[in-house]
């Protein structure tokens, strides 16, 4: 068996795993986390001197899967190109370096898909999406994979891009998709809402959200910016996050509202909901999931990719936990 480090490219990742496989992989990672078999540190964000870019570092060990690793990238105005380094926890062997842009988008979508499965109302069949970038695309795929939708409404600031995005969704998923004229029009009556726009301040107000809605907020993951108006929080009967430590460290919108430890007890890790098959509280006005970046989910995705890579003939010496 070859003991050299395997490089897995973006193209290989997209060929190996789709959204259904990603949701299954991330579910296994969350179950490991809930069982105490995974640990992650809060995401580290190190801005450069002039504020135009920042180094992001996420690390975790998932003993239940036999791997540990770290994902790092520099986020700049032109984007980021993350790399995920994966190691065997039993003998410290480096296993692979994975180009992780597609992996990150898939895991972010998978986490929101699991949150939607747990918290969206029974019968919720209209999705509103604010944003039209790569993250928004995988967010749509995740909700489609977990809920039967009859209609999708999208809004983003550039009309031509919004219309092209709506057309792509309709052609790919076969679901009626409308390019809305405003965020208010997009959200009207929708019981599943995705916020996936990179904004400095919220584009929505609490009165835009229908009673009974579930919100997936994944567009803002750094301090100094926000996508959620404070008035949403009092309406939420359930609030969950992918990484409580990262939200406490880096989410201005959460930190400004949940100012005491007693208040933070209202915020639950998504892992706890996923492992217990939680459902939406009866009579809930709103429910909320906030995604900031989960290193455990990154490693869960890596485990699925390594298994598929071995099945496809790549010479990888897998950890014993993955061989089982």
C-alpha positions as CSV (number, residue, x, y, z in Angstrom):
1,X,0.0,0.0,0.0
2,X,1.4,3.4,-1.0
3,X,2.2,5.5,2.0
4,X,2.5,8.8,0.1
5,X,0.1,11.7,0.6
6,X,-2.7,11.7,-1.9
7,X,-3.9,14.9,-3.5
8,X,-7.6,15.0,-4.3
9,X,-8.6,17.8,-6.6
10,X,-11.8,19.8,-6.8
11,X,-12.9,18.0,-9.9
12,X,-12.5,14.6,-8.2
13,X,-14.5,15.8,-5.2
14,X,-17.4,16.9,-7.3
15,X,-17.3,13.5,-9.1
16,X,-17.1,11.5,-5.9
17,X,-19.9,13.0,-3.7
18,X,-23.2,14.8,-4.3
19,X,-25.6,16.4,-1.9
20,X,-27.3,13.2,-0.8
21,X,-23.9,11.6,0.1
22,X,-22.8,14.8,1.8
23,X,-25.9,14.9,4.0
24,X,-25.3,11.3,5.0
25,X,-21.7,11.9,5.7
26,X,-22.3,15.1,7.8
27,X,-25.0,13.3,9.7
28,X,-22.5,10.7,10.7
29,X,-20.1,13.4,11.8
30,X,-22.7,15.2,13.9
31,X,-23.6,11.9,15.6
32,X,-20.0,11.4,16.4
33,X,-19.9,14.9,17.9
34,X,-23.0,14.4,19.9
35,X,-21.5,11.1,21.3
36,X,-18.3,12.9,22.4
37,X,-16.3,11.2,19.7
38,X,-15.4,14.5,17.9
39,X,-13.9,17.7,19.0
40,X,-13.2,21.0,17.2
41,X,-11.7,24.3,18.2
42,X,-13.4,27.6,17.3
43,X,-12.5,28.8,13.8
44,X,-9.5,31.2,13.8
45,X,-9.8,34.3,11.6
46,X,-6.6,36.3,11.2
47,X,-7.1,39.5,9.2
48,X,-4.2,41.0,7.4
49,X,-2.9,44.5,8.1
50,X,-5.1,46.4,5.6
51,X,-8.3,44.4,6.1
52,X,-8.7,43.2,2.5
53,X,-8.1,39.5,3.3
54,X,-7.9,37.1,6.3
55,X,-6.5,33.7,7.0
56,X,-9.1,31.2,8.2
57,X,-8.2,28.0,10.1
58,X,-10.6,25.2,11.1
59,X,-9.3,22.1,12.9
60,X,-11.0,19.0,14.4
61,X,-10.4,15.4,15.4
62,X,-13.2,12.9,14.8
63,X,-12.1,9.8,16.7
64,X,-15.3,8.1,15.6
65,X,-14.0,8.2,12.0
66,X,-10.4,7.7,12.9
67,X,-9.2,11.0,11.4
68,X,-8.1,14.5,12.3
69,X,-7.4,17.5,10.1
70,X,-7.2,21.2,9.5
71,X,-8.6,23.3,6.7
72,X,-7.1,26.6,5.9
73,X,-7.5,29.3,3.3
74,X,-7.0,33.0,2.7
75,X,-10.3,34.8,2.0
76,X,-9.9,37.9,-0.1
77,X,-12.1,40.0,-2.4
78,X,-11.4,37.4,-5.2
79,X,-12.5,34.5,-3.0
80,X,-10.6,31.7,-1.3
81,X,-9.1,28.4,-2.2
82,X,-9.2,26.1,0.9
83,X,-7.0,23.1,1.4
84,X,-7.9,20.3,3.9
85,X,-5.1,18.2,5.3
86,X,-6.2,14.8,6.7
87,X,-4.4,12.6,9.2
88,X,-4.9,9.2,10.8
89,X,-5.5,9.7,14.5
90,X,-4.1,6.3,15.4
91,X,-0.6,6.5,14.0
92,X,-0.4,10.2,12.8
93,X,0.0,9.3,9.2
94,X,-0.9,12.1,6.7
95,X,-3.5,10.6,4.5
96,X,-4.5,13.2,2.0
97,X,-4.7,16.9,1.0
98,X,-8.1,17.8,-0.4
99,X,-8.8,20.9,-2.5
100,X,-11.8,22.0,-0.5
101,X,-13.9,24.6,-2.2
102,X,-16.5,22.2,-3.4
103,X,-16.2,20.2,-0.1
104,X,-16.9,23.4,1.9
105,X,-20.0,24.3,-0.2
106,X,-21.4,20.8,0.0
107,X,-20.9,20.5,3.8
108,X,-22.4,24.0,4.4
109,X,-25.4,22.9,2.4
110,X,-25.6,19.5,4.1
111,X,-25.6,21.1,7.6
112,X,-28.4,23.4,6.5
113,X,-30.3,20.5,5.0
114,X,-30.1,18.6,8.3
115,X,-31.3,21.7,10.2
116,X,-34.2,22.0,7.7
117,X,-35.1,18.3,8.2
118,X,-35.1,18.8,12.0
119,X,-36.8,22.2,12.3
120,X,-38.9,23.1,9.2
121,X,-42.6,22.7,9.6
122,X,-44.3,19.6,8.2
123,X,-45.6,20.5,4.8
124,X,-43.3,23.4,4.3
125,X,-43.0,23.5,0.5
126,X,-41.9,27.0,-0.5
127,X,-38.3,28.1,-0.2
128,X,-37.1,31.7,-0.3
129,X,-33.4,32.3,-1.1
130,X,-31.6,35.6,-0.6
131,X,-28.3,35.4,-2.6
132,X,-27.3,33.7,-5.9
133,X,-23.7,32.6,-5.4
134,X,-22.1,29.2,-5.0
135,X,-23.3,28.8,-1.4
136,X,-26.8,29.6,-2.5
137,X,-26.7,26.9,-5.1
138,X,-25.7,24.2,-2.7
139,X,-28.2,25.5,-0.1
140,X,-31.0,25.0,-2.7
141,X,-29.7,21.5,-3.4
142,X,-29.7,20.6,0.3
143,X,-33.3,21.8,0.9
144,X,-34.5,20.0,-2.3
145,X,-32.8,16.8,-0.9
146,X,-34.7,17.0,2.4
147,X,-38.1,18.5,1.5
148,X,-40.6,18.2,-1.3
149,X,-40.8,21.7,-2.7
150,X,-43.5,23.1,-5.0
151,X,-42.0,26.6,-5.5
152,X,-38.7,28.5,-5.0
153,X,-38.3,32.2,-4.9
154,X,-34.9,33.9,-5.2
155,X,-33.6,37.4,-4.9
156,X,-30.2,39.0,-5.3
157,X,-29.2,42.6,-6.1
158,X,-28.2,42.1,-9.7
159,X,-31.4,41.3,-11.7
160,X,-29.8,39.5,-14.6
161,X,-27.8,37.3,-12.2
162,X,-30.9,36.6,-10.1
163,X,-32.9,35.6,-13.2
164,X,-30.1,33.3,-14.5
165,X,-29.9,31.7,-11.1
166,X,-33.7,31.1,-11.0
167,X,-33.5,29.6,-14.5
168,X,-30.7,27.2,-13.5
169,X,-32.6,26.0,-10.5
170,X,-35.7,25.3,-12.5
171,X,-33.7,23.5,-15.2
172,X,-31.8,21.4,-12.7
173,X,-34.4,20.5,-10.2
174,X,-37.6,20.8,-12.2
175,X,-39.2,23.1,-9.6
176,X,-41.0,26.3,-10.4
177,X,-38.6,29.1,-9.5
178,X,-39.3,32.8,-9.5
179,X,-36.8,35.7,-9.6
180,X,-38.4,38.0,-7.0
181,X,-38.3,41.8,-7.3
182,X,-37.3,42.4,-3.7
183,X,-36.4,40.5,-0.5
184,X,-39.9,41.1,0.8
185,X,-41.5,39.6,-2.3
186,X,-39.1,36.6,-2.1
187,X,-40.0,35.9,1.6
188,X,-43.7,36.5,1.5
189,X,-45.3,33.4,2.9
190,X,-42.3,31.2,2.5
191,X,-41.8,28.6,5.3
192,X,-38.2,27.8,4.5
193,X,-35.8,30.8,4.2
194,X,-32.1,30.7,3.2
195,X,-29.9,33.7,3.8
196,X,-26.8,33.2,1.6
197,X,-25.7,36.7,0.6
198,X,-22.4,38.3,1.6
199,X,-23.7,41.6,3.1
200,X,-22.6,44.1,5.6
201,X,-26.0,44.6,7.2
202,X,-29.3,42.7,7.1
203,X,-31.4,42.8,3.9
204,X,-34.5,41.5,5.7
205,X,-36.6,42.7,8.6
206,X,-38.5,40.5,11.0
207,X,-41.9,41.5,9.6
208,X,-40.9,39.9,6.2
209,X,-40.9,36.5,7.8
210,X,-44.1,34.4,7.8
211,X,-45.2,32.8,11.1
212,X,-44.1,29.2,11.0
213,X,-40.9,29.8,9.0
214,X,-37.5,28.1,9.4
215,X,-34.4,30.2,8.6
216,X,-31.0,29.0,7.5
217,X,-28.5,31.8,7.9
218,X,-25.1,31.0,6.3
219,X,-24.1,34.1,4.4
220,X,-22.0,35.8,7.1
221,X,-19.2,34.0,9.0
222,X,-16.9,36.8,10.2
223,X,-17.1,39.5,12.8
224,X,-18.1,43.0,11.8
225,X,-21.0,42.0,9.5
226,X,-24.5,40.7,10.0
227,X,-27.4,39.1,8.1
228,X,-30.0,38.8,10.9
229,X,-31.8,41.7,12.4
230,X,-32.0,41.5,16.2
231,X,-35.8,41.4,16.1
232,X,-35.8,37.9,14.8
233,X,-34.4,36.3,18.0
234,X,-37.3,36.9,20.3
235,X,-39.6,35.1,17.8
236,X,-37.5,32.0,17.6
237,X,-38.7,28.9,19.5
238,X,-35.6,27.0,18.6
239,X,-32.1,28.2,17.7
240,X,-29.3,25.9,16.6
241,X,-25.7,26.5,15.3
242,X,-23.1,24.3,13.7
243,X,-20.4,25.4,16.1
244,X,-21.4,27.1,19.4
245,X,-17.8,28.2,20.2
246,X,-17.3,29.8,16.8
247,X,-20.7,31.6,17.0
248,X,-19.8,32.9,20.5
249,X,-16.4,34.1,19.2
250,X,-17.2,35.5,15.8
251,X,-20.9,36.3,15.3
252,X,-21.7,39.9,16.2
253,X,-25.4,39.4,15.7
254,X,-25.5,36.5,18.2
255,X,-23.1,38.2,20.7
256,X,-25.1,41.4,20.8
257,X,-28.3,39.6,21.6
258,X,-27.1,36.7,23.8
259,X,-25.2,38.7,26.3
260,X,-25.2,36.3,29.3
261,X,-24.5,32.6,29.8
262,X,-28.1,32.1,30.8
263,X,-29.2,33.4,27.4
264,X,-26.7,31.3,25.6
265,X,-28.4,28.2,27.0
266,X,-31.2,28.9,24.4
267,X,-28.7,28.1,21.6
268,X,-28.3,24.4,20.9
269,X,-25.6,22.7,18.8
270,X,-27.0,21.2,15.6
271,X,-25.3,17.9,16.5
272,X,-27.6,17.5,19.5
273,X,-30.7,18.0,17.3
274,X,-29.4,15.7,14.5
275,X,-28.5,12.9,16.9
276,X,-31.8,13.0,18.6
277,X,-34.0,13.4,15.5
278,X,-35.5,16.5,17.0
279,X,-38.5,18.1,15.4
280,X,-39.9,21.6,15.2
281,X,-41.5,22.7,18.5
282,X,-45.3,22.7,18.3
283,X,-46.7,26.1,17.6
284,X,-43.3,27.7,16.9
285,X,-43.3,31.1,15.3
286,X,-39.8,30.9,13.9
287,X,-36.9,28.5,14.1
288,X,-33.3,29.5,13.2
289,X,-30.1,27.7,12.1
290,X,-26.9,29.7,12.0
291,X,-23.9,28.2,10.1
292,X,-20.4,29.6,10.8
293,X,-18.2,26.7,9.6
294,X,-17.9,23.3,11.2
295,X,-14.5,21.5,11.2
296,X,-16.2,18.3,12.3
297,X,-18.4,18.4,9.2
298,X,-15.3,19.1,7.1
299,X,-13.7,15.9,8.4
300,X,-16.9,13.9,8.0
301,X,-16.9,15.0,4.3
302,X,-13.3,14.0,4.0
303,X,-14.0,10.5,5.4
304,X,-16.7,10.0,2.7
305,X,-14.3,11.3,0.0
306,X,-11.5,9.0,1.2
307,X,-13.8,6.0,1.1
308,X,-15.0,6.8,-2.4
309,X,-11.4,7.5,-3.5
310,X,-10.4,4.1,-2.4
311,X,-13.4,2.5,-4.2
312,X,-12.4,4.4,-7.3
313,X,-8.9,2.9,-7.2
314,X,-6.8,5.6,-5.5
315,X,-4.1,4.1,-3.4
316,X,-5.0,5.3,0.1
317,X,-4.2,3.5,3.3
318,X,-7.4,4.2,5.2
319,X,-7.7,4.5,9.0
320,X,-9.0,1.3,10.7
321,X,-12.2,3.2,11.7
322,X,-13.1,3.8,8.1
323,X,-12.2,0.3,7.0
324,X,-14.9,-1.2,9.3
